[in-house]
């Protein structure tokens, strides 16, 4: 390698080393100083120094996701480096989720089904949740347009996961919503026996709410759908009890003080205590809201 080429190589390597240093500073600011704004500034420096590093692009989007940034802002920043998105499963999934939240469901589903995800235990719940969200969005659209058979098929697709998702089949999210919507479709079509069978399946499952375990959890609304299904089966008391249980559980678990332990891992952006409280309270408010909504629907 001649001297000019060596100088160029050293400059690139130097920038790469400096970019990684900024990333570590960003992690420190986020994990231990609990300062997402400064952490974002630092990871932006890493992105500027090493603009082809997809890990830095993911880290930046992870911060934005954790602090609840506008999905349109996240989409704009991701698409600035669209050519790097397919390099990582986690970055691809974030992009798919953001596409969906910006009204680009068709493109999101195409991307999801067109990628072969690697088996990743940590990423699986999010992959499953995004897959179901997209199919339910299309199913509800078909119901509004009167295409009930197509809607039922879309709901049924949520019960199984294609191999491309890299999902351990034992890692399923509850199917109560899918079965309830199928029950509604069959009921509207006058197929009462098929509707009842679907409602029975929708009414199966645990009847106790669970705490949100981490910021990455996708909260389950399965109890709400179980309650609605029980109401359709004529079990009004059980349905009302479930909706009240959602409200009581949400109210009892709202947090005023921080809880849990800070993460010590130096190379990952981890959720810190204040964020866990915020996410926990959002989750509890969601449960309360579902309970109130469910009471109205059961009593209707």
C-alpha positions in Angstrom: 0.0 0.0 0.0 1.5 3.4 -1.0 1.8 6.3 1.4 -1.2 8.1 0.1 -3.4 5.0 0.4 -2.1 4.3 3.9 -2.9 7.9 5.0 -6.4 7.5 3.6 -6.8 4.1 5.4 -5.6 5.6 8.7 -8.0 8.5 8.3 -11.0 6.1 7.8 -9.9 3.9 10.7 -9.4 7.0 12.9 -12.9 8.2 12.1 -14.3 4.8 12.8 -12.6 4.6 16.2 -13.8 8.1 17.0 -17.4 7.1 16.0 -17.3 4.1 18.3 -16.1 6.4 21.1 -19.1 8.7 20.6 -21.4 5.7 20.6 -20.0 4.6 24.0 -20.4 8.1 25.3 -24.0 8.0 24.0 -24.7 4.8 25.9 -23.1 6.2 29.1 -25.3 9.3 28.8 -28.4 7.3 28.2 -27.9 4.4 30.7 -26.2 6.2 33.6 -26.8 9.9 33.2 -30.4 9.3 32.0 -30.1 12.1 29.5 -31.6 11.0 26.1 -31.1 14.4 24.5 -27.3 14.3 25.1 -27.2 10.7 24.2 -28.9 11.5 20.9 -26.4 14.2 20.2 -23.5 11.8 20.8 -24.9 9.0 18.6 -25.6 11.7 15.9 -21.9 12.4 16.0 -21.1 8.7 15.5 -23.5 8.6 12.5 -21.8 11.6 11.0 -18.3 10.1 11.4 -19.3 6.6 10.2 -22.4 7.2 8.1 -22.4 3.7 6.6 -22.7 1.9 10.0 -26.1 0.5 10.3 -25.7 -0.2 14.1 -25.4 3.5 14.7 -28.6 4.1 12.7 -30.4 1.5 14.8 -29.1 3.0 18.0 -30.3 6.4 17.1 -33.8 5.1 16.2 -33.9 3.1 19.4 -33.4 6.3 21.4 -36.1 8.0 19.5 -38.5 5.1 19.9 -37.9 4.9 23.6 -38.6 8.6 24.2 -41.8 8.5 22.1 -40.6 10.5 19.1 -43.1 11.3 16.3 -43.2 8.3 13.9 -42.9 10.7 11.0 -39.7 12.1 12.3 -38.3 8.6 12.8 -39.4 7.6 9.3 -37.7 10.6 7.8 -34.4 9.9 9.6 -34.5 6.2 8.7 -35.1 6.8 5.0 -32.1 9.1 4.9 -30.1 5.8 5.1 -32.6 3.5 3.5 -29.9 1.4 1.8 -28.6 0.3 5.2 -31.9 -0.8 6.7 -31.7 -4.4 5.4 -28.4 -5.1 7.1 -30.0 -5.7 10.5 -33.1 -7.5 11.6 -33.8 -5.1 14.5 -33.4 -2.0 12.2 -35.6 -3.6 9.5 -38.3 -4.3 12.1 -38.2 -0.8 13.4 -38.6 0.5 9.9 -41.5 -1.8 9.2 -43.2 -0.7 12.4 -42.7 3.0 11.5 -44.0 2.5 8.0 -47.2 1.0 9.5 -47.6 3.9 11.9 -47.3 6.3 9.0 -50.2 4.7 7.0 -47.9 2.7 4.7 -49.3 -0.7 5.8 -49.0 -2.4 2.4 -45.3 -1.5 2.1 -44.7 -2.6 5.7 -46.3 -6.0 5.2 -44.4 -6.6 1.9 -41.2 -5.8 3.7 -42.1 -8.0 6.7 -43.0 -11.0 4.5 -40.1 -10.4 2.1 -37.4 -10.7 4.8 -36.0 -13.9 6.4 -35.6 -13.0 10.0 -33.1 -14.9 12.1 -34.3 -16.7 15.2 -33.9 -14.1 18.0 -35.6 -14.7 21.3 -35.5 -11.0 22.3 -36.9 -9.8 19.0 -39.6 -12.4 18.6 -42.4 -10.7 20.6 -42.0 -7.5 18.6 -41.9 -9.4 15.3 -45.1 -11.3 16.2 -46.8 -8.1 17.4 -46.0 -6.1 14.3 -47.2 -9.0 12.1 -50.5 -9.2 13.9 -51.0 -5.5 14.0 -50.6 -5.3 10.2 -53.0 -8.2 9.5 -55.6 -6.8 11.9 -55.3 -3.4 10.2 -56.1 -5.0 6.8 -58.8 -7.1 8.3 -60.6 -4.1 9.8 -60.3 -2.3 6.5 -61.9 -5.2 4.7 -64.7 -5.3 7.3 -65.5 -1.6 6.6 -65.5 -2.3 2.9 -67.9 -5.2 3.3 -65.4 -7.9 2.4 -66.1 -10.1 5.4 -64.7 -13.4 3.9 -61.4 -11.7 3.2 -61.4 -10.2 6.7 -61.9 -13.6 8.3 -59.0 -15.1 6.3 -56.7 -12.3 7.5 -57.8 -12.9 11.1 -57.0 -16.6 10.7 -53.6 -15.8 9.3 -52.7 -14.2 12.7 -52.9 -17.7 14.3 -49.8 -19.0 12.5 -46.4 -17.5 11.7 -44.7 -17.9 8.4 -41.2 -19.3 8.5 -39.7 -16.1 7.2 -40.4 -14.4 10.5 -37.9 -16.7 12.3 -40.4 -17.2 15.1 -40.4 -20.0 17.7 -43.9 -21.4 17.5 -44.1 -21.5 21.3 -43.7 -17.7 21.5 -47.2 -16.9 20.4 -49.2 -13.8 21.5 -52.8 -14.4 22.5 -55.3 -15.1 19.7 -58.4 -13.7 21.5 -58.8 -10.7 19.2 -58.6 -12.8 16.1 -61.2 -15.3 17.2 -63.5 -12.5 18.5 -63.4 -10.7 15.1 -64.1 -13.9 13.3 -67.1 -14.4 15.6 -68.4 -11.0 14.8 -68.0 -11.7 11.1 -69.8 -15.0 11.3 -72.5 -13.4 13.4 -73.1 -10.7 10.8 -73.4 -13.4 8.1 -76.0 -15.2 10.1 -73.8 -18.2 10.8 -74.6 -18.5 14.4 -73.0 -21.8 15.1 -69.7 -20.8 13.6 -69.9 -17.5 15.5 -70.5 -19.3 18.8 -67.5 -21.6 18.2 -65.3 -18.6 17.5 -66.5 -16.7 20.6 -65.8 -19.8 22.7 -62.2 -19.8 21.5 -62.0 -16.1 22.0 -63.1 -16.5 25.6 -60.3 -18.9 26.5 -57.2 -17.9 28.4 -55.9 -16.5 31.7 -58.3 -14.2 33.4 -55.8 -12.2 35.4 -54.0 -9.1 34.1 -50.2 -9.1 34.2 -47.7 -6.4 35.0 -45.6 -4.8 32.3 -42.2 -6.5 32.8 -40.0 -4.3 30.6 -40.3 -1.3 28.3 -40.0 -3.7 25.3 -43.0 -5.7 26.2 -46.0 -5.4 23.9 -48.9 -5.1 26.3 -51.6 -7.7 25.8 -55.2 -6.5 25.5 -56.4 -10.2 25.5 -58.6 -9.8 28.6 -60.7 -7.1 26.9 -61.4 -9.5 24.0 -62.1 -12.4 26.4 -64.6 -10.2 28.2 -66.4 -9.2 24.9 -66.5 -12.8 23.9 -68.1 -13.9 27.2 -70.7 -11.2 26.7 -71.5 -12.6 23.3 -71.9 -16.0 24.9 -74.4 -14.6 27.4 -72.0 -14.6 30.3 -72.7 -11.0 31.3 -71.6 -11.2 34.9 -68.2 -12.8 33.9 -67.8 -10.2 31.2 -68.5 -7.3 33.6 -66.1 -8.7 36.2 -63.3 -8.9 33.6 -63.8 -5.2 32.6 -63.8 -4.1 36.3 -60.7 -6.2 36.9 -58.9 -4.4 34.1 -59.8 -1.0 35.7 -59.0 -2.1 39.2 -55.6 -3.6 38.2 -54.7 -0.5 36.2 -55.5 1.8 39.1 -53.7 -0.3 41.7 -50.5 -0.5 39.7 -49.9 3.1 38.8 -46.5 4.1 40.0 -45.5 7.4 41.5 -41.9 6.5 42.3 -39.2 4.8 40.2 -38.7 1.0 40.5 -36.5 -1.7 39.3 -32.7 -1.6 38.8 -30.6 0.4 36.3 -28.9 -1.7 33.7 -25.1 -1.9 33.9 -24.4 -3.2 30.4 -22.1 -0.7 28.7 -22.8 -1.5 25.1 -26.6 -1.5 25.0 -29.2 1.2 25.3 -31.3 0.0 28.2 -34.4 1.3 29.8 -33.8 3.1 33.0 -36.1 3.4 36.0 -37.9 6.6 35.1 -38.8 5.2 31.6 -40.1 2.0 33.2 -42.4 4.1 35.4 -43.7 6.1 32.4 -44.3 2.9 30.3 -45.9 1.2 33.3 -48.3 4.1 33.8 -49.1 4.2 30.1 -49.9 0.5 30.2 -52.1 0.9 33.3 -54.0 3.8 31.7 -54.6 1.6 28.7 -56.0 -1.2 30.9 -58.3 1.3 32.7 -59.4 2.7 29.3 -60.1 -0.8 28.0 -62.1 -1.6 31.1 -64.2 1.5 30.8 -64.8 0.9 27.1 -65.6 -2.7 27.7 -68.2 -1.9 30.4 -70.0 0.3 28.0 -70.0 -2.4 25.3 -71.1 -5.2 27.6 -73.9 -3.1 29.0 -75.0 -1.9 25.6 
